[in-house]
């Protein structure tokens, strides 16, 4: 099976790991992994890396993400979403005069966020959700995240239902963000629905449904090539000779490439044949070798 990235529109219900299991059972790749866990109730983009494309995961995981959904005010659950056990319910105050713009503005920017107990984060070698289901709560180190934009809108002021759209960094828990939005309004809150509509440069309308993935033959899967998967990165076309030296790990050969721009982080070394030979990272105004994809570049 060829290496590549498959953009799947995950349905509500299965875990991200279950999606991987189903796809692996149907298409039998030797290597398969997903980029960025989605909660079982969530829908939207779940990128799957096949074969050698799994080696690109460190460069794709750093991408920002876009989510939209809804929040139910007045209820707190153990999972921070409406699928969990209800821990608290309160009567809603009148929100007739409440504007949401100020709350959204306060929640934007870099900040520290504590992962929820129901999450895949490991503490002491165990997943937090495993501990949570056993009734054990532990300290969770806060992580630095970034909220770039946050839009909030009332769907039902009386019923306390809010829609949202957020652009955020890797590692952001939208369930925790929903709880923070509720706190800004003085009430508990739980995530009611969630859809991931963007991962880096990839949009939801590029995705294929999980049902279609399981119905199609392996040859019919619309895999993006490794180079296409890194579409947001700079292309650096090298001669066959230079590409061969870079593929052989000769770091001095990187000095012959055009220097990175201040805003650039990742670059793709392309062979004359248009194949991805290696991935480089910008460091101190120069490129450093991060990953070799082809040991013998083709002309």
Residue pairs with C-beta under 8 A, 6 or more apart in sequence:
1 27
1 28
1 29
1 30
1 50
1 51
1 218
2 50
2 51
2 223
3 50
3 51
3 52
3 53
3 223
3 225
3 226
4 50
4 51
4 53
4 223
4 224
4 225
4 226
4 228
4 229
5 47
5 48
5 49
5 50
5 53
5 56
5 60
5 223
5 224
5 226
5 228
5 229
6 23
6 47
6 48
6 50
6 208
6 213
6 221
6 222
6 223
6 224
7 45
7 46
7 47
7 48
7 202
7 206
7 207
7 208
7 224
8 19
8 23
8 45
8 46
8 47
8 48
8 207
8 208
8 209
8 210
8 213
9 43
9 44
9 45
9 46
9 204
9 207
9 208
9 209
9 210
10 16
10 19
10 38
10 42
10 43
10 44
10 45
10 46
10 210
11 43
11 209
11 210
11 211
12 40
12 41
12 42
12 43
13 40
13 41
14 22
14 40
14 210
15 37
15 40
16 34
16 36
16 37
16 38
16 46
17 34
19 34
19 46
19 48
19 210
20 32
20 33
20 34
20 48
22 210
22 214
23 32
23 48
23 210
23 213
23 214
24 32
26 213
26 214
27 50
27 218
27 221
28 218
29 50
29 51
30 51
31 49
31 50
31 51
31 52
31 54
32 48
32 49
32 50
32 51
32 54
33 48
33 49
33 54
33 57
34 46
34 47
34 48
34 49
35 46
35 47
35 48
35 49
35 57
35 60
35 61
35 199
36 46
36 47
36 61
36 65
36 170
36 196
36 199
37 120
38 44
38 46
38 194
38 196
39 81
39 175
39 194
40 83
41 81
41 82
41 83
41 193
41 194
42 194
42 195
42 196
43 194
43 195
43 196
44 67
44 194
44 195
44 196
44 197
44 204
44 207
45 196
45 197
45 198
45 199
45 202
45 203
45 204
45 207
46 196
47 60
47 199
47 202
49 56
49 57
49 60
49 229
50 223
52 226
52 293
53 226
53 229
55 291
55 293
56 226
56 229
56 230
56 279
56 291
58 290
58 291
59 230
59 233
59 266
59 279
59 290
59 291
60 199
60 200
60 229
60 230
61 170
62 170
62 265
63 170
63 199
63 200
63 201
63 232
64 148
64 167
64 168
64 169
64 170
64 200
65 167
65 168
65 169
65 170
65 172
65 196
65 198
65 199
65 200
66 165
66 166
66 167
66 168
66 196
66 197
66 198
66 199
67 164
67 165
67 166
67 168
67 174
67 194
67 195
67 196
67 197
68 163
68 164
68 165
68 166
68 194
68 195
68 197
69 163
69 164
69 174
69 191
69 192
69 193
69 194
69 195
70 155
70 161
70 162
70 163
70 164
70 191
70 192
70 193
71 161
71 162
71 163
71 164
71 178
71 181
71 182
71 189
71 190
71 191
71 192
72 82
72 160
72 161
72 189
72 190
72 191
72 192
73 92
73 160
73 161
73 162
73 182
73 185
73 187
73 188
73 189
74 89
74 90
74 91
74 92
74 160
74 187
74 188
74 189
75 82
75 86
75 88
75 89
75 90
75 188
75 189
75 190
76 86
76 87
76 88
76 89
76 179
76 188
76 189
76 190
77 83
77 84
77 85
77 86
77 87
77 190
78 84
78 85
78 87
78 117
78 118
78 132
79 85
79 116
79 118
79 175
80 116
80 118
80 173
80 175
80 176
80 178
80 179
80 190
80 191
81 175
81 178
81 190
81 191
81 192
81 194
82 190
82 191
82 192
84 118
84 190
88 188
89 188
90 187
90 188
92 158
92 159
92 160
92 187
93 186
93 187
95 154
95 157
95 158
95 160
95 185
96 157
98 157
98 185
100 152
100 153
100 154
100 162
101 152
103 152
103 181
103 184
103 185
104 150
104 151
104 152
105 150
106 184
107 147
107 150
107 177
107 180
107 181
107 184
108 147
108 148
108 149
108 150
109 146
109 147
110 144
110 145
110 146
111 144
111 145
111 146
111 147
112 142
112 143
112 144
112 145
113 142
113 143
113 144
113 145
113 171
113 172
113 173
113 176
113 177
114 140
114 141
114 142
114 143
114 176
115 121
115 128
115 140
115 143
115 173
115 176
116 128
116 173
116 175
116 176
117 128
117 129
117 131
117 132
117 137
117 138
117 140
118 128
118 129
118 132
119 127
119 128
119 129
119 173
120 127
120 128
120 129
121 127
121 128
121 140
122 128
123 131
123 138
123 139
123 140
124 138
128 138
128 140
131 137
131 138
143 171
145 168
145 169
145 171
145 172
146 168
146 169
146 172
147 166
147 167
147 168
147 169
147 172
147 177
148 167
148 168
148 169
149 165
149 166
149 167
150 164
150 165
150 166
150 167
150 177
151 164
151 165
151 166
152 162
152 163
152 164
152 181
153 162
153 163
153 164
154 161
154 162
154 163
155 161
155 162
155 163
160 187
161 192
162 181
164 178
164 181
166 172
166 174
166 177
167 198
168 174
168 177
174 191
174 194
175 190
175 191
178 189
178 190
178 191
179 188
179 189
179 190
181 189
182 188
182 189
182 190
183 189
195 204
196 204
197 203
197 204
198 204
200 232
201 231
201 232
208 221
208 222
213 221
224 231
225 276
226 276
226 293
227 235
227 268
227 270
227 274
227 275
227 276
230 266
230 268
230 276
230 279
233 264
233 265
233 266
233 267
233 268
233 279
234 260
234 261
234 264
234 266
234 267
234 268
235 267
235 268
235 270
236 257
236 258
236 267
236 268
236 269
236 270
236 280
236 287
237 270
237 271
237 272
238 246
238 257
238 269
238 270
238 271
238 272
238 277
239 272
240 271
240 272
240 297
240 299
242 253
242 256
243 269
243 270
243 271
243 272
243 277
243 297
244 296
244 297
245 253
246 253
246 254
246 269
246 277
246 278
246 289
246 292
247 277
247 278
247 292
247 294
247 295
247 296
247 297
248 295
249 289
249 292
251 288
251 289
254 280
254 286
254 287
254 288
254 289
255 286
257 267
257 269
257 280
257 287
259 285
259 286
259 287
260 267
260 282
260 285
260 286
260 287
264 282
265 281
265 282
266 279
266 280
266 281
266 282
266 290
267 279
267 280
267 281
267 282
267 287
268 276
268 278
268 279
268 280
269 276
269 277
269 278
269 279
269 280
270 276
270 277
271 277
271 294
271 297
271 298
271 299
272 297
272 299
273 297
273 298
273 299
275 294
275 297
275 298
276 293
276 294
277 292
277 293
277 294
277 297
278 289
278 290
278 291
278 292
278 293
278 294
279 290
279 291
279 293
280 287
280 288
280 289
280 290
281 287
281 288
281 290
282 288
